[in-house]
Amino acid sequence: MKDSARYAKIVEWPEEDRCYAGSAPGLLLGGCHANDERQVFRQLCAIVEETIELYRKDGKPLPPATSGRDFANRMQSVA
């Protein structure tokens, strides 16, 4: 399994942005956005790979894995 598979990748449509937004909570701040959902997911996957490479290049340990966590239900309890 690739290290990038250890991190949840979220693509959503925030009404205020009027486009798809991608994020990888727990791994990186920010993300990417575009009008095409698949394009956002492809960009996000590339950004996650690049972020992992930067961690390694800087000799920093990777953050704890986030894949498999139940973000949707956790977010509902906060709202």
Phi, psi and omega in degrees: 000136177287148178302328182296335179289346180282353185242131178294138177240122185245128174241125182219170179244089175287123182305321183293334180272335180059032174200168178285142179233137179244142179212161176226081184302141179089343180249315183216153174271147181080207182166226181211167179208153177190174179276347181250123184300316181294322177298318178298316181296317178298315179298317182297317178300318178295319179296319178298314178301314180297320180296318178297319177299319179295319176303313182295315180301321180278357179072023181263146176289147177290146175297162178303147180299148178240350181291148181086353178277151184266077182295320185300310181291326178294320180293326179295324181288339179276325185293000000 
